[in-house]
Amino acid sequence: MTNNPELAAWIDAVAVATTPNKIHLIDGSDDEHERLIEEMLADGTLEKLDEKTHPNCFLHRSDPSDVARVEHLTFVCTRDAEDAGPNNNWMAPAEGHAKADELFAGCMAGRTMYVIPYLMGPYGSPFARAGVEITDSPYVVANMRIMARIGHRALKHIEEGNSFVRGLHSVGDLDPERRFIMHFPEELMIKSFGSGYGGNALLGKKCHALRIASWQARTEGWLAEHMLILGIEDPSGNITYVAAAFPSACGKTNLAMLVPPAAFAGWKVWTVGDDIAWLHLGEDGRFWAINPEAGFFGVAPGTSFTTNPNCMNTLGRNAIYTNVGVTGDGVPWWEGMDGPKPATLIDWQGRPHDVANGPAAHPNSRFTVAASQCPSYSDQANVPQGVPISALIFGG
């Protein structure tokens, strides 16, 4: 399966503990992806959306108890409690492993164990960092294919001797009382159990790219930040890059994909990343930044051609929608979209929409789509050295 002895031993150990029906090493190919999609369509994990309006797009409905990150069940497990940071829950590593391992015992019986080698950051970048997520969720595999660089090239990076983050995930039985997301920074390890939601299950995203990467950054001399990266091109063609941090729901994605107002004729905004920035000090004394992600995992409600035309033009093809509403003919819909509300809607739980039951789309419903589809996507987003940062903006 791999010639890296550390990775091979870990895969074997996880298999012994979780007892899967079979093991599949993800190669990242189109054929493999299409097989997984067909399997998920067959078992109801995904529903195909209207092929004419939304080609190669799919709808996923998660369990109603599993629709967001669970911060109160998310722990950073370091030897020293102070190293967990002031805004995180702390648990001693031994206790964290014990709680997680008890849940993982035999949890993949009758399921396939997917092994996903992935790379956060551009191929060939000295700033990219690798990981391997083991999961029993094909939905996670399909989303990780969009959000990271997965498969053979990522595995080759690891087999060349580079370090990697070990991420173990199982949807378990989706019992909210049996749900934990544990981070072990000193071991470069993540254990996530009992949730299929993106932020809890796509371990390359918040778990690796922010929490574990913050530890890697501190020990290696760089920064992993919750920041967008954009380039501002003036009428003369000069591009200035900035990174910006805002709390959730304060417009990082909208700013990253900004269309300059008509008064700024000749100006352009280029999107490098909408959520996470890895910053390194260059030999020239400037910060240089890469976006470790390859896709957008965005909040759907409120996204429209009025609020974010570039995002809307990114969607509509090759996307996975989670917990949005859908019209009778298979077109995704959410509150805040342009135009009148359709007369007939199926809500995010698969019921005929009734306002008495709440909104048609869950307030935290999501879309997963490749960043490369964005009309404002920068041609510098995948350069190995990153882009030079001229300003850091903090707002709310």
N, C-alpha and C positions, 0 to 999 in steps of 0.2 A: 504493500500500500504506500509506503514511503521509506526512503533510505536514511531518514533522520531518526536515530535511535531514541532520542528523547520524545519525539512526537509519536513514534510507533509504540513505545512503552505506555504512553498516556492513553492512546486510543484503546490499547488492549485493556488497560486498567478500568477505563470507563465502561467498556463493553462487559467486563466481568461484573461490575457493580450494577449496571442498569439492565442487563440481559435483553438486548434487542433481538428481534426476529432476524434482522440482517443488517449489514453495515454497507453504506455507500459513500465512497470518496467522491466529492463533487469536483468535476473537471471544468465546469463553467461553459460547456459547449451549448450551442443552440439546440442540438438534438436532445440533450439531457434536459434542458429547460422545457422544451415542448412536451416531453414525456411527463414531467412533473405537473405541468399545467393540465394535461389531459387527465391525470390521476385525480387532481383536485377538483376538476369539473365533474368527474364521475362520482366522487364521494360527497359533493356539495360544499367543499371548503371554499370554492370559487364559483361565481356565476358569470357567464360571458355577457358583456354589455353589447349594445347595438353595434354591429360591425360597420355599418355605413357611417354613423356619426362618431363612433369611438373604436376605431380598429385596434385589435389586439389589446383591449382593455377588459379588466375584470373587477368584479365586486366581491368583497369579503365581508362577512358579518361575524364579529367576534361575540363571545359570550357577554351578556349584559353586565356581568360582574367584572369584566376585564376590558376596560375601555380607556385606560390612562396609566401613566406612570404611578407607582405606589411609593411615594417618598417615605412614608412612615414604615415601610417594610424594606427599605433600601439601606444597606449598611456598608460602611467602610471598615474593614477589619485589619487594623495595624497593631503592632506590638505596643506602641505608645499611643494612647488615646488622643493626645494633642495632634498627632500626625494625620488624623482623620479630618481635621479642619473644623472650624466653628459652625459650619452650616450643614454638616453631615451627621447622621447617626453612626455611633461607634459600637463595635462589638469585638471582643477579643478573638483572634484568629482561631484558636482551638474551639471555642464555642461556636463560631460561625461555620466552621467545617463540620462540626458534629450535627448541627441543626440541618445543614444542607444535605449532608451525606445520608442521613436517615430518610429524607424525602426522596432522594435519587435511587435508593435501593430498589432494584427491580422495576423501575418506573417505565422502562421502554419495552417491557414484555409485549410481544405481538406487534411492535412498531418497527419502523426502519430507523436506524441511527445514521444521520447524515453528518459527514465530516466536511466542513467548509473551510479550506484555506483561503485567507483573504488578505488584502493589502490595503491599508489606509494611507492615501497619498499617491502621487503619480508613480507609474512604473519608472524605475531608474533613478528616483530621487533619493539623495542621501538622507532626506528627512522623513521618508515613508517608514512606517512601522507595520509589522505583520501580526496576524492573529490567526487562530483556528477556532471556529465555533463548532461544537458538537451539539446537535439538536435533533429532536424527533418531530420537528414541524416542517413540512414541505413549504408552507406559507412563509416561514422564516427564510428558507433557501431562496425562494423567488424574490423576496424583498432585498435580501443581502446581495443578490446578483445586480440589483439596481443601485444599491447604496454604497457598495464597495467594489474592489477589483478582486474577483474570486476565481479559483480554479488553478490550472496548471502553472501559470506564471507566478501566482502567489506562493504555491508550493515550492517552486524552484527557488524563489527568494529565501524561503526558510531552509531548504536543503543546502543552500550555499553557506549556511552557518550563521545566519542572522537570527536574533532572538525573536520570540513570538509570544503573544498573549494567549493563554489558554482560557477559552470560554465554554462552559458547560451549561446547556439549557434544556429544559423539558417543560412542555405545557402541563405535565402532570395530570391532575383531574380537575384543574381550574377552580379548586376550592380556595376562596379568599382567606380561609384560615390556615391554608397550607401553601403560602406564597411568600417567597423571600428572594431578594436580589442582593447577593453578597459580593463584595469586592475585596480582593486580597492583594493590595498593591505591591507588597514586598515579594510576592510570589508571581506577579504578573498573571493573576488568575481571577476569573469571574465565575460565579455559580448562580444561575437564575432558574427558579422553579415556580411553576404554578400559574404562569401568565403567557399568553400568546401575543400581547400588545407590543407594538413596535419598540417603544422606549425601554421595555423590560426584556424583550426577546431578541431584538436585532443588536447583538452584543457589540458590534463594531461601532455603534453610534455613541450614545451618551456613556455607556459603561466603559468602553475602551477609549474612544476618541476624546473624552473629557476626563473621566475619573481616573482610569489607569494611566492615561497619557499624562495627566498632571503630575503623577508620581515619576513617570519616565522623564518628563521634562525637567523636574526639579533635580533629579539625580544626574541628568545629562547636560543641563545648562541651556534649556530653551523654555518656551511657554506653550501650554495648551489652553486656549481660551474660547469661551462661548461668544464668538464674534463672527459677524459677516465680513466678507472681503469684497470690495468693489473698486473698479477703476473709473476715474472721471476724465473723459477726453475733452479737451478744449477745442475751439474751432480751428486751431492751428495743427491739431493732431497730436498734441502732447498729452500723455496719460499719467495721471497721478493716482496712486493706489492708497486707499485708507481701509482701516479695520474698525469696526464699531460694535460695542456691546450694549444691548438693551435687555431688560427683563422679558420673560415670555409674554406674548400677545402685545408687544409694543412696536411691532413693525419691522423686524430685521429682514424678513423675506421681501416685504414691499419695498424697503429702501434698497436692498441688494439688486432688485430688478427695476429700479426706478426709470420711468420714461421722463426725460426733462420737459418741463412746461414749455409751451410755445414761445414764451419770452426768451428762452435760452436756445434760440436757433443755432445750430452748429455744434451744440454740446451733445455728448453721448455718455451713457453710463454702461459699464461692462461688468457683468456678474462673474465673480470668481468663486464665491461661496456665500451661502445664506445663513450659516448656523455656527460653524466651528472653524477656528483658525489655529494653525500651529506656527508659532513665530520663532525665528532663529536670528541671532545677531550675526550679520555678515562681516566679512573682512573689511568692508568699506565703512563699517560703523553704523549701518542702517539695519533696521529690522527687515527680514525677508519672510514672507508668509506663504504657506500652502493651505489649500482646503483639503483635509484628509478624506472627505467624502466624494462620491461619484454621482450622488443623486440628491433629490429633495424629498424629505418626509414632512410634508406641509399640512397645516390645518386647513380644511376645506371651507367651513362656514365663514362667510364674510369675504371670501376670495371671488372677485368678479372682474369684468373688463373695466369697471370704474376704479376699483381699488388697485388692481395689479394686472394690466393687460398682458405683460410679458409672461406672467405665470399662467394665465388662462391659455395663452398660445403655446405654452409648453405642454399643457395637458391635452387630453382628447385622443391620444394614441400611445400605445405601449406603456400603459399606466395601470397601477393597482389602486383601487379605491376601497377604503375600509370604513364601514359604518356610515356611509352616506345614504340619502334617500335615492330612489330610482323610479322613473316613470314606468307606465305600463309597457312601453315599447323598448325598455332597457337603456334609457339615457340617465346618467347620474345627475342628481340634483341636491342642492343644499341651500339653506337659508342664506340670503345675501347675494344670491346669483342674480344676474341681469335678467330683465324681462318678467312677465307675470308668472305667478306660481301655477304650475300645471294643475289641471282639474283633478287628475288621478295620480296618486303617488303611493308607493310602498315605502314604509319608513325603515329606519336602520335596523329594526328588529324583525323585518319581513312581514309586518302587518299593514293592512290598508291604513293610510295615514289619517289620523284623527288628532286635531289640535289638543284634545283633552288628554292625549297620551304624551304630549310634548312635541318637540320639533321633529321634522321628518328625518333630518340628519343629526346624529349625535353632535353636541357642541365641540367634541374633540375628534370628530371624524377626520380622516386623513387621506392623502394621496401620496403614492410613491412613484417617482418618475425620474428618468435619467436627466442629470443637469445638462448634458450635451444637447438636449432638445430645446433648451431655452433660447429664444431669439437674441437675447443680450449676453449669452454665454461667451466669456472671454477666450480668445485663442491662446492666452497665457495661463489658463487655468491648470494645464497639465504639464507645464514646463518643470523640469526637475528641480531647478533652483528656487522656484517660487517667484513672487513678485515683491518689489521693494515697497515698504510701507512708509508713507510720509506723515501720517497722522493716525492717532488712536482716539476714537470718539466714544464717550460714555454718556448714555442718556436713559430716558424712561418715558 
